[in-house]
Amino acid sequence: MDTLNKLLEYKKKMSNLEYTINLLKWELKINAPKDSQSDLIKLIIGYEEKVFELLTSKEYEILLSSVINDSDFGSIEEAERRYIQNLWKRYQDNKKIPIEFYTKYSELKKRTNIAWREAKEQNNYELFKPYLKELIEMTKQYYRFLDSKTSNLYDVMLNHYEVGMTCEIIDPLFEQLKKRLLPLIPTTVHSLGTVPNTLFSKQELLDCAEYLLNYIGFNMNRGALGIYPHGFTGTMGPNDIRIAFKHGDSPYDFCTTIIHEGGHGIFEQNIRPSLTRYGNDVCGFYGLHESQSRFYENILGRNTNFWIPIYEDIKKMLHLDIPLDEFIARLNTPTLNLIRTEADELTYCMHIILRYEIERDIFNGNMDIDNLPDIWNQKVKDYLHLTVDSPANGVLQDVHWSEGEFGYFPSYLLGTIYDGMFMQAIERDLGSIDELLKNGKIKEITNYLIHSIYQNGGAFSSLEIIQKMCQSDISVEPIAQYFEKKYSLKH
């Protein structure tokens, strides 16, 4: 199919530029000296402009249209056809964005991210507020370009991150889960005693991270690691998936972060090459992605049986002097924490619900940014029974808003809901997860997920995958039962 080959040649030019941009963004976050940041931002913006020009060119339109209208298009495998159709939809959206606006918006996101870092370091929301206000207004404008007729702008944002999702679907799901989980959440901080002295060198953490990642099925020959205040996974290219994590003193936070990001990384490494050649610009499956990172972190990584085959090795690497049952207790006891990324799997759900409610109200005109810290603090008190002691531990703790990722937070909890359903599917098809883990057969689970989900990348929506794997519509019941069985005995 000659038209398809021409499209792929065009996409290769685009992918090479995107690879360069992703490398520069990694450097900006991980390695760049402070005085180089403005230069790097200008360099990144320059390359992003070139990519945007390629994404919106008449040549690209003709190539996509020619492939889709070719008589042989129907003979292309379904997942690949979906990718091409998604590229066409994204082209149509991008054409609605004026290039001048796109450039200004990209630059503002970079500046806002730097302002957030400084505000967090200085524990001062007022330093961040003017940037946040401007970014919110530009984000509203961006999504209005995409859909000028909608009465609910936040729905457009939700659909960008998770195809098919709206407030009408999410509101009842989150309300049902909130009703089931709030009675399980402790009303006072539960102390597990003094945390053992655990100070690690950078190299010790890197070595342990590699061990854990290899164990769950991440290929370090196609991966790399870095240190950053916030854990994240970055896809540079199909054979270059990078994971960043915090250099802290908590072995529990470290282990859960690595396993979480490893779930993202395994997903990215196992998308079929026939699909990755179309680039990394397929949107709309972030909830599915987060379901996998949280599946590894929580359903697998907080299970006692996960650690039985490897705990002696982990003890040595992290200088732990505690038995396995105490280590597991620290991973699984609800402790109430102001910080989302350090929260246990149960209270984490409330962290996401409060962020979802705030985002929804901001973009539907029901919240003033000046009052944001007070609203945040009140929701933390209502849902987690905690008093926020500082902006750095409250409204400034997350990187997402500084990067314009409004609408992303619900993906985490949607992913958790999906996990309950995927857990049932795995036990139906493979047998007991406990037994598989106890016998060191975690890669059987990984291979099942590769076959069922990862190989198709973003070709199919989360709702389609749930229907196929679980023969059911989305439901909070499986994950609610998981939480009730696990945590109702602790109170």
C-alpha positions in Angstrom: 0.0 0.0 0.0 2.0 2.9 -1.3 0.0 5.6 0.4 0.6 3.9 3.8 4.4 3.8 3.2 4.4 7.5 2.4 2.4 8.2 5.6 4.9 6.2 7.6 7.9 8.1 6.1 6.2 11.3 7.1 5.5 10.0 10.6 9.1 9.0 11.0 10.2 12.6 10.5 7.8 13.6 13.2 8.8 10.8 15.5 12.5 11.8 15.3 11.6 15.4 16.3 9.4 14.0 19.2 12.3 11.8 20.4 14.5 14.9 20.5 11.9 16.9 22.4 11.4 14.1 24.9 15.1 13.8 25.5 15.3 17.5 26.1 12.4 17.5 28.5 14.1 14.7 30.5 17.2 16.8 30.7 15.2 19.8 31.7 13.7 17.9 34.6 16.6 15.5 35.6 20.0 16.9 34.7 20.0 20.5 33.5 21.7 23.2 35.6 19.3 25.9 36.7 20.8 28.6 34.5 20.3 26.5 31.4 16.6 26.0 31.9 15.4 29.0 29.9 17.7 28.0 27.0 16.4 24.5 27.0 12.8 25.7 27.1 13.4 27.8 24.0 15.0 24.9 22.3 12.1 22.6 23.2 9.5 25.2 22.1 11.3 25.5 18.7 11.1 21.8 18.1 7.5 21.6 19.3 6.6 24.3 16.8 8.1 22.2 14.0 6.2 19.1 15.2 3.0 21.1 15.3 3.6 22.4 11.8 4.0 18.8 10.6 0.8 17.7 12.5 -1.3 20.5 10.9 0.2 20.6 7.4 -1.8 20.1 4.2 0.6 17.3 3.2 -0.3 15.4 6.4 -4.0 15.9 5.7 -3.6 14.5 2.2 -1.5 11.5 3.4 -4.0 10.6 6.1 -7.0 11.1 3.9 -5.4 9.1 1.1 -4.7 6.1 3.4 -8.2 6.1 5.0 -9.9 6.4 1.6 -7.6 3.8 -0.1 -9.5 0.7 -1.3 -7.0 -1.4 0.7 -7.6 0.4 4.0 -10.0 -2.3 5.2 -7.3 -5.0 4.8 -5.1 -3.3 7.5 -5.3 -5.0 10.9 -8.0 -3.5 13.1 -5.7 -2.0 15.8 -3.5 -0.3 13.1 -6.6 1.1 11.4 -7.8 2.5 14.8 -4.4 4.2 15.2 -4.7 5.8 11.8 -8.2 6.9 12.5 -7.1 8.4 15.8 -4.4 10.3 14.0 -7.0 11.7 11.7 -9.1 12.8 14.6 -6.1 14.5 16.2 -5.2 16.2 13.0 -8.8 17.6 12.9 -8.4 18.9 16.4 -4.9 20.4 15.9 -6.1 22.3 12.9 -8.5 24.2 15.2 -5.6 25.5 17.3 -3.9 28.7 15.9 -0.1 28.2 15.8 0.5 31.5 17.6 -1.7 30.3 20.5 -0.1 26.9 20.5 3.4 28.4 20.9 2.3 30.8 23.6 0.5 28.0 25.5 3.5 25.7 25.3 5.8 28.4 26.6 3.4 29.2 29.5 3.3 25.5 30.6 7.1 25.4 30.7 7.3 28.7 32.7 4.4 27.6 35.0 6.2 24.3 35.8 9.4 26.2 36.9 7.2 28.6 38.9 5.6 25.6 40.6 8.9 24.1 41.6 10.1 27.4 43.1 6.7 28.0 44.9 6.9 24.5 46.3 10.5 24.9 47.5 9.5 28.3 49.1 6.2 26.9 50.4 4.4 29.9 48.9 1.2 29.5 46.9 1.1 33.2 46.0 4.2 32.7 43.9 2.4 30.0 41.8 -1.1 31.6 41.7 -0.7 34.1 38.9 0.8 31.5 36.7 -1.9 29.0 37.6 -4.6 31.6 36.8 -3.2 32.3 33.4 -2.7 28.7 32.6 -6.3 27.8 33.6 -7.6 30.6 31.3 -5.4 29.4 28.4 -6.4 25.8 29.0 -10.1 26.8 28.8 -9.3 28.6 25.5 -7.5 25.6 24.2 -10.4 23.2 24.8 -12.9 25.8 23.5 -11.0 25.7 20.2 -11.6 21.9 20.2 -15.3 22.1 21.1 -16.9 25.6 21.0 -20.4 24.2 21.5 -20.1 22.2 24.7 -21.9 23.3 27.8 -19.5 21.3 30.0 -15.9 22.2 29.1 -14.5 19.7 31.6 -16.1 16.9 29.7 -13.9 17.7 26.7 -10.9 17.6 28.9 -11.9 14.3 30.5 -12.4 12.8 27.0 -8.9 13.9 26.0 -7.4 11.7 28.7 -9.9 8.9 28.7 -12.0 8.4 25.6 -15.7 8.3 26.4 -15.5 9.7 29.9 -17.8 12.5 31.1 -18.8 13.9 34.4 -22.1 12.1 33.9 -20.3 8.8 34.0 -17.7 9.7 36.6 -19.8 11.5 39.2 -21.9 8.4 40.2 -18.9 6.1 40.1 -16.9 8.3 42.4 -19.9 9.0 44.7 -20.6 5.2 45.0 -16.9 4.5 45.8 -16.8 7.4 48.3 -19.8 6.1 50.1 -18.3 2.6 50.3 -14.8 3.7 51.3 -15.3 6.6 53.8 -16.4 4.2 56.6 -13.1 2.3 56.1 -10.8 5.3 56.5 -9.4 5.8 60.0 -10.4 9.1 61.7 -7.0 9.4 63.5 -3.5 8.9 62.4 -2.4 5.4 63.0 1.2 5.0 64.1 3.3 2.0 63.1 6.1 3.1 65.4 9.4 4.5 64.5 10.5 3.9 60.9 13.9 2.2 60.9 16.8 4.4 59.9 16.9 4.0 56.1 19.3 6.3 54.3 20.3 5.2 50.9 23.0 6.3 48.4 21.8 7.1 44.9 23.5 4.0 43.6 21.8 1.7 46.1 18.4 3.0 45.0 19.3 2.6 41.4 20.4 -1.0 41.9 17.3 -1.9 43.9 15.1 -0.2 41.3 16.7 -2.2 38.5 16.2 -5.4 40.5 12.4 -4.7 41.1 11.8 -3.6 37.5 13.5 -6.7 36.1 11.5 -8.9 38.4 8.1 -7.6 37.2 9.1 -7.8 33.6 10.5 -4.3 32.6 13.4 -4.6 30.2 16.3 -2.5 31.4 18.0 -2.8 28.0 15.2 -0.5 26.8 15.0 1.6 29.9 16.8 4.1 32.1 16.5 5.7 35.5 16.7 9.2 37.0 16.1 11.1 40.2 13.3 13.7 40.4 11.0 15.1 43.2 8.0 13.3 41.6 7.9 9.8 40.2 7.1 9.6 36.5 7.6 7.5 33.4 8.7 9.2 30.1 8.6 7.6 26.7 11.5 8.9 24.7 11.0 6.4 21.9 9.7 2.8 21.6 13.1 1.4 22.8 13.8 4.2 25.3 11.4 4.2 28.3 12.7 6.2 31.3 11.6 6.1 34.9 12.3 8.8 37.5 11.8 8.5 41.3 12.4 10.5 44.4 15.6 10.1 46.5 14.0 9.9 49.9 14.4 7.9 53.1 11.3 5.7 53.0 11.8 2.2 51.5 8.0 1.8 51.3 7.5 4.9 49.2 10.5 4.0 47.1 9.3 0.4 46.4 5.7 1.3 45.6 6.9 4.2 43.3 9.2 1.9 41.4 6.6 -0.8 41.0 4.0 1.8 40.0 6.2 3.4 37.3 7.3 -0.1 36.2 3.7 -0.8 35.3 3.6 2.2 33.0 7.0 1.2 31.6 6.0 -2.4 30.8 2.9 -1.1 29.0 5.0 1.2 26.8 7.6 -1.4 26.1 5.1 -4.0 24.8 3.1 -2.0 22.4 3.5 -3.7 19.0 6.1 -2.1 16.6 3.4 -2.0 13.9 1.7 0.6 16.2 4.6 2.5 17.7 5.8 3.5 14.2 2.8 5.9 14.3 4.4 7.8 17.1 3.5 8.5 20.7 0.7 11.0 19.9 -2.4 8.7 20.4 -4.4 10.1 23.3 -7.3 8.9 25.3 -6.2 5.8 27.2 -4.6 7.4 30.3 -7.1 5.7 32.7 -6.1 2.4 31.2 -2.4 3.3 31.6 -2.9 4.3 35.2 -4.9 1.1 35.8 -1.8 -0.9 35.0 0.6 1.1 37.1 -1.7 0.9 40.0 -2.4 -2.8 39.4 1.3 -3.5 39.8 1.7 -1.2 42.7 -1.4 -2.2 44.7 -3.0 -5.4 43.6 0.4 -7.1 43.1 3.0 -5.0 45.0 1.1 -4.7 48.3 0.3 -8.4 48.3 2.4 -10.4 50.9 2.9 -13.1 48.3 4.6 -10.7 45.9 7.5 -10.3 48.3 8.0 -13.9 49.5 10.4 -14.9 46.7 12.4 -11.7 46.8 12.2 -10.1 50.3 15.6 -11.4 51.5 17.3 -9.7 48.5 15.4 -6.4 49.1 16.3 -6.5 52.8 20.0 -6.5 51.9 19.7 -3.8 49.2 17.7 -1.4 51.4 19.4 -2.2 54.7 16.1 -3.3 56.3 16.2 -5.0 59.7 12.5 -5.9 59.9 10.6 -9.2 59.2 8.4 -9.5 56.1 5.1 -9.2 58.1 6.2 -5.8 59.4 7.2 -4.6 56.0 3.8 -5.7 54.6 2.0 -4.0 57.5 3.7 -0.7 56.6 2.6 -1.2 52.9 -1.0 -1.9 53.8 -2.1 -0.1 57.0 -4.1 3.0 56.2 -2.1 5.8 57.9 -3.5 9.1 56.7 -1.0 11.1 54.7 -1.2 14.6 53.3 0.9 13.6 50.3 -1.0 11.8 47.5 2.1 9.9 46.2 2.9 8.6 49.7 -0.7 7.5 50.5 -1.8 3.9 51.0 -4.1 2.4 48.3 -7.3 3.0 50.3 -6.9 6.7 51.3 -5.4 7.4 47.9 -8.9 7.2 46.4 -9.9 10.2 48.5 -6.9 12.1 47.3 -8.2 11.7 43.7 -11.8 12.4 44.4 -11.0 15.8 46.1 -8.8 16.7 43.1 -11.5 15.7 40.6 -14.1 17.7 42.4 -11.8 20.8 42.5 -11.0 20.5 38.8 -14.6 20.0 37.8 -15.7 23.1 39.7 -12.8 25.2 38.4 -13.6 24.6 34.8 -17.4 24.8 35.3 -17.0 28.2 36.9 -17.9 27.2 40.4 -14.6 28.0 42.1 -12.3 31.0 42.6 -8.6 30.3 42.4 -8.0 32.8 45.2 -9.9 30.4 47.5 -8.2 27.2 46.2 -6.0 26.5 49.2 -8.9 26.9 51.6 -11.1 24.6 49.6 -8.3 22.1 49.2 -7.6 22.1 53.0 -11.3 21.7 53.8 -11.7 18.7 51.5 -8.6 17.1 53.1 -10.2 17.5 56.5 -13.5 16.2 55.3 -12.2 13.1 53.5 -8.9 12.4 55.3 -9.4 13.9 58.8 -6.1 15.8 58.4 -5.1 19.4 58.8 -2.9 20.7 56.0 0.2 22.2 57.6 1.6 24.0 54.5 1.0 24.7 50.8 3.9 22.4 49.9 2.0 19.6 51.5 -1.3 20.7 50.2 -2.3 22.5 47.0 1.3 22.7 45.7 2.2 19.0 46.1 1.4 17.8 42.6 3.2 18.6 39.3 0.1 18.0 37.1 -1.6 21.4 37.1 1.7 23.2 36.4 2.0 21.2 33.2 -1.5 22.0 32.1 -2.7 18.4 32.8 -6.2 19.3 34.0 -8.5 16.3 33.6 -5.8 13.8 34.2 -6.3 13.1 37.9 -9.6 11.2 37.5 -7.6 8.7 35.4 -5.9 7.4 38.6 -9.2 6.4 40.2 -10.8 5.2 37.0 -7.7 3.0 36.8 -8.3 1.7 40.3 -11.9 0.9 39.4 -10.7 -1.0 36.3 -8.2 -2.9 38.5 -10.9 -4.6 40.5 -12.4 -5.9 37.2 -9.1 -7.0 35.8 -8.2 -8.8 39.0 -11.4 -10.9 38.5 -10.5 -11.6 34.9 -7.0 -12.8 35.7 -8.2 -15.1 38.5 -10.8 -16.5 36.1 -8.2 -17.2 33.4 -5.0 -17.9 35.3 -6.1 -19.0 38.7 -5.2 -17.5 42.1 -3.1 -14.4 42.0 -1.8 -15.2 45.5 -0.4 -18.6 44.3 1.2 -17.1 41.2 3.0 -14.5 43.2 4.0 -16.9 46.0 5.7 -19.1 43.4 7.5 -16.2 41.7 5.4 -16.4 38.6 4.6 -12.7 38.3 5.7 -12.7 34.7 2.8 -15.0 33.9 0.5 -12.2 34.9 2.7 -9.7 33.0 2.4 -11.8 29.8 -1.3 -12.1 30.3 -1.6 -8.3 30.4 0.7 -7.9 27.5 -1.5 -10.2 25.4 -4.8 -8.7 26.7 -4.0 -5.0 26.8 -0.5 -3.7 26.1 0.2 -5.0 22.6 -2.7 -2.9 21.2 -1.5 0.3 22.9 -4.2 3.0 22.6 -6.1 1.3 19.7 -9.1 0.4 21.8 -10.7 2.4 24.6 -10.7 1.3 28.2 -14.5 0.7 28.1 -14.0 -1.6 25.0 -11.2 -3.6 26.8 -13.3 -4.0 29.9 -16.2 -5.3 27.9 -13.9 -7.8 26.1 -11.9 -9.0 29.1 -14.6 -8.8 31.8 -17.8 -9.1 29.8 -19.3 -6.3 31.8 -19.8 -2.5 31.9 -17.6 -0.5 34.3 -18.5 -1.1 37.9 -17.1 -0.1 41.3 -18.3 -3.3 42.9 -15.2 -5.5 42.4 -12.8 -2.9 43.8 -15.2 -1.9 46.6 -15.4 -5.5 47.7 -11.6 -5.8 47.5 -11.2 -2.8 49.8 -13.9 -3.9 52.2 -12.5 -7.4 52.5 -9.0 -6.1 53.0 -9.6 -3.1 55.3 -12.8 -3.6 57.2 -10.9 -6.0 59.5 -8.4 -3.3 60.5 -11.0 -1.1 62.3 
